[in-house]
């Protein structure tokens, strides 16, 4: 695709709530949604940094007090991404 054509598209990325994206985009039906699933380690590092930078986040106090290792121990749980990638609801013993 030529550069001029590529520059005609808009994109929004990063962490954010659905409410934030709705406020930015208003009528979301006109937009295509694309989701990228990352490796679990990179995702947790990104989530940690996101929470650390957002004092109003409900987990910010844990991150501030415990650091990355404490954050992982207290908050890392199987989620929808784990299920989509593995087909399992939960992780096995010793898996994170």
WOZIFEN-V327838 format. One record per pair of residues at least 24 apart in sequence whose C-alpha atoms are under 10 Angstrom apart, sorted by sequence separation. I is the first residue (numbers start at 1). J is the second residue. D is the distance in whole Angstrom. If there is no record, write none. Layout:
# WOZIFEN-V327838
i,j,d
I,J,D
I,J,D
This chain:
# WOZIFEN-V327838
i,j,d
44,68,9
47,71,10
48,72,9
72,96,9
45,71,10
44,71,9
45,72,9
44,72,8
15,46,9
44,75,10
14,46,10
15,47,8
44,76,8
16,50,10
15,50,7
14,50,10
15,51,10
43,81,10
40,81,8
39,81,10
40,82,8
38,81,9
39,82,10
37,81,7
37,82,10
40,85,10
39,85,9
37,84,9
38,85,10
37,85,9
41,96,9
40,96,8
